[in-house]
Amino acid sequence: MSVYPVLPSRPILPHIQTNCQKCSAHLEFLIPSPQPRPGTLLQIRCFSCQTILSHAFYPTQVPSHAALNTPSSTNNSRPSSSQPSSARKGRKIGTQERPLETGYYDILGVPVTATTDDIKKAYRRLAIKHHPDKNPDDPNAEERFKEIAIAYQTLSDDQLRKKYNEFGPKESAPEGGYVDPEEVFGAIFGGDRFAPIIGQISLARDMKTALQEAEEAEGNEPKDSKGRPILSEEEKAKKEERDRKKASERATQRAERVKKLVENLERKLGIFTESATGPNDADVTRSWRTICQLEAEELKRESYGVELLQAIGFVYASKAKHHLATNQSFLGVGGWLHNVQGKYHVFSETVSTLRSAIELKTVFDQIQAAEKAGNLSPEEKRKLEEQAAEKGLQALFKGTKLEIESILRETCDRVLEDPNITRDKAQMRAVSMQILGEVYMSVKKENGQGQLDEVLAALFGSSLAHGIVTTPAPRVIGDANQAACGAAVYKVLKSDKYGPVETAAAKVDSDYDATACHLFFCRGYQYEDNVANTRVYTTGQVVPFAVDIEAHHTGYANVSVVNLATQKPIARLFTWPVYANDTLGPSQWPKNETSFNVTIPDLGDTCTTAGACAIQWWWYAPKQTFESCIDFTTA
């Protein structure tokens, strides 16, 4: 029985947190009722120094009702300005009708259904009212004007607005941003180089739609015994209408995709058909084959390049052979045989895809059963998760391959059966298509490793580990890094500050300056971007360190004072012969791997000048390196 008396309680009321501009005290104030209009200036008295400060109110500063009524909200106090204006309710992806959050709409004071003209009118009105030149006495005017401009720039652009509705603003996204399935599929399966050949993979779009529908269905609607929502007749009719509309949109998108691919393929085959004197022109055939080989060598370097080329090549070659056999053999018997072979290929690939999906489900069932039984060690769980990822990638690729082959079969039929060309021209197209397909099919994997192996190696060889120093605040990425390392490397480093350096090193291009960007020293982050963050330490001073390890991978680590000019260690401060052991469970992880102290040694005059020295935390696991640097001088 508690020895404390019964404690009173009170309703949770939304407060806004800010800082006093005079004494820098952290404070919060109750939101007035009724809620002010966006941009309203509120007068707040600081509890500490009694100064009256001005605060511009925006609905995006209001903590969501859902956040205020969850237990975690009382334990994790965060500035309310970072909260979205509408509760996400656990959603990770929004729709155009129901955006993930409405902060930008609230800033402009327009509904989510606002037209582009409505948004422009709202922006003009607010820009005139809140321009800093018209509000010289308001210290927040410039920031408020900037917020209005950002909201307008996002919502006035159809593509940016679509992204915002689905994933929210960058400011509220996790490190690296939310994952868009369409972008993931495009990056994993071929990238931009394959787009003119296969188009945009619709499986990715369908997956995103499924995620949106699943999250929409997680509302408070009543459900039957099987978890399906119970719909009224009116709701059923609306759902059927939505489904018909989506089916029509998918059909239109497929038709547009095929039309574009037909144009691209006809243009490519035209290199042969417009140059050759006939289907047996040896010189042009030899040149065409060389052109195809050069293209294939470039394409095979892309993600899943070899696998995609072989799948594309199979369709090209089989369709070309079918056309030639139909038009050249007696009664088209040869074409009939090729057609049967093609249908058997589709059937076998479909069965293979279904089998992969079943195998994936089996692995997930094993993980779930073992977790329920409570007898799953961290190492066993990791192995099962790796197995699930492998099966998942296999299933995704096979599903993608089925879709690509279906699209390309229709594309080839349109190219070879074009009613606007002669029979001889169609034959020439078939001959050149067969050569192209055979070249694609002949592409081999280098070093015996396929793209699936490479992706899995990236997932579980490099990206399994993630870590960064959080205290003292380490160097961060900035403009100097982009200038030295190039845009491609900068983009990787900026998107994943916890990730291994090797991921960025793989993106080195002609913009990379090897004399300025040293990726394996302080992660390539530049002192010029961090001058203001230079600390002053004294000999013998104890400096506490905190490291955030998001994922373990066994390796070696140390902390050293390093000379920025020579990039050599001056003094070793801390060493771990075994670091981040991934065979241990959370309760077994040594505490001094993430929380430890270092003592500043006597460095003489070596580090008395800013920009001369830094403390570097360095962790190396197989094929992955992690670094954080803290710039300092000695007094």
BELKACOR-V896794 format. One record per helix or strand of 3 or more residues. SS is the DSSP state (a for helix, b for strand). FROM is the first residue (numbers start at 1). TO is the last residue. If there is no record, write none. Layout:
ss from to
SS FROM TO
SS FROM TO
//
This chain:
ss from to
b 15 19
b 26 30
b 41 45
b 52 56
a 59 61
a 65 68
a 71 74
a 80 82
a 103 108
a 116 130
a 132 134
a 141 155
a 158 167
a 170 172
a 181 188
a 192 198
a 202 216
a 233 273
a 282 299
a 305 328
a 330 373
a 378 416
a 423 441
a 446 448
a 451 462
b 466 471
a 479 485
a 487 495
a 501 505
a 522 524
a 527 529
a 531 533
b 535 537
b 542 551
b 555 563
b 568 579
a 586 588
a 591 593
b 595 599
b 613 621
b 624 634
//
